[in-house]
Amino acid sequence: MKITDKTIDELAHLARLEFSDEAKERIKEDLGRILEFCEQLNEVDTEGVEPLIYMSDVTDGLREDIPAAPLPKAEALKNAPKADSDYFKVPKVLNKKGTKEN
């Protein structure tokens, strides 16, 4: 596959990018090298090789769920940017219908 200016322009449009003419030339060279490498991979004999589904045989190493004492309120609120005596304070994100935003 030959990389053309049109191909670069279409990719740039899809990625919402703009390239100078100099950058387009560098990108064309880079994409050409990538495609050449991919063609080399087609030459590898994969006869009898099973497709790789997982990178390793390790399954999820989940820890046992052991109940523990909850974190005390004071400790939980200690590093909060804003806190009330019992709650985290966060910026308002929703308003009731018909009310003005502060």
Residue, then its C-alpha position, 0 to 999 in steps of 0.5 A: m500500500k502506498i501512502t499518499d498525501k490524500t491518505i495523510d489528509e484523510l487520517a488527519h481529518l479523522a484524528r482532527l489534526e493539521f499537519s504542515d507539508e514538512a510534517k506530512e512528508r515525515i509521517k508518510e515516511d514513518l507510515g511507509r516503514i510501519l507498513e513494510f514491517c507489517e509485510q515482514l510479519n506476513e512472511v513468518d510461518t505461523e503454521g500450527v501456532e494457536p492464536l494467543i488469547y491471553m498474555s499469560d496463564v495467570t488468572d485473577g489473583l483476588r484476595e479473600d474478602i475479610p471483614a474489617a473495622p471501618l475507617p473512623k469518620a475523622e480519619a476518612l475526612k482528614n485529607a478531604p479538601k472540604a468537609d463538614s463534621d460528618y460528610f465530604k463537601v463537593p461542588k454542586v453538579l445538579n440543580k433542581k428543575g426551575t432553580k437558579e444556579n449559585 
